[in-house]
Amino acid sequence: MDNTVVKRLVMTSAFAGAFFAVPLVGEAALGDVTLKQGINHNDVKQLQSLLKEKGFFKEQQTTTYFGPVTKKAVMDFQKANGLVVDGIVGKQTYKKLLENSFQEGPPKKQPVQTVVPPSSKELKLHSTGQAVMKLQQDLKFLGFFTYYKTTDYYGTITTEAVRKFQNSQKLKATGVADATTLDRISKAVAAKKNPVQQPAAQPKPAAPKPATPPAPTKPAPHPPQNKVKELKFGMTAPEVKQLQTRLKNLGFFTYPMITDYFGAVTEESVEKFQKAYGLPVTGIVTKTVLDKMTEVEKQKGETPKTSDQITINIIANAAELMGTPYVWAGTTPQGFDCSGFLQYIFGKEGVSLPRTVAQMWNATTSVKEPAVGDLVFFETYTTGPSHAGVYIGNNQFVHAGSSTGVTISNLNYAYWQDRYLGSKRVNY
């Protein structure tokens, strides 16, 4: 797999996950093996990728061999983070490496060289400050930054959002917000805001015709009745919130939060609905689309599928618990382990799950590809299923990570792909 995948996250709706491997917890990761010079192991490649991401491993290619170059990078990292400088990657070094590798939050202690000076026009991984928050807000407005809140830290979610924007603009997708990228973002934000203001500004030139009040007043009632306002990417309106709610009830909008902004997540949900019901896949909501939604809603009302509503409620339960801390053997909102979290969000809807991940694996039905509400299982610190989360669509899943608490992670990330066992359906 391409090494750039190590830098990715996703969200969808999304949120970032971080993992620390401890044999006591129900999820392990990079960290099952103590790494030191002379070892040849697959985890060395991931170690080098993490060090590279943090600016300590300078080589272009990563390998499975732990040589002098890797040892020096580890020692530099340990020194910068106040750890014992021995070049051996043990428990404490793993924890410090992993705690910020997949999450959108500032490291507890950052290498000085990674913070971009305020005078610099370039923002990149580990940059901090108000400029980063402004960048996130602009990308969120444009539909590329999907984390549920903005911060002043440039993490992997911001990197991925910038990369996606750059791809959309045919720029080199580096994930670094250089002067060109920032300029394009500013112009894109302005362009998205203008269409909302322009329709209100255009009727003004047509004001010379008030001399004939009866004529304008007659056609005015007709358009609102026969013409439905089109909803499309970039719009902000109360109708968008209604649209998202309807799509969520129909199982197409899986993002945890309802907003009034029509971004990439909403557009994708509309496209899925259009495809499912044989409409032109444009991502634009016309009267035809709304009529079809009304028709489908009536059909659902005649033959209600309670399992659909249960699934929606389970995902909503998970969304409300974002950021809840990880607690070994935890089963309450004061703190969860991975299986305790799943047991809790399903239990709130009257669906009983066993206590351990292994028992959940045995009590559920295998499916070829996960659908929203299915469980995804991983083999981490021991043979067999030892970590699990609930799938929410777009290759993302919610789970309780030991160093992040309740968060969202991406199945496409190399770490999870390497440990993925499969998906299974809860029967309810």
Order of alpha helices (4+ residues) and beta strands (2+ residues): alpha-alpha-alpha-alpha-alpha-alpha-alpha-alpha-alpha-alpha-alpha-alpha-beta-beta-alpha-alpha-beta-beta-beta-beta-beta-alpha-beta
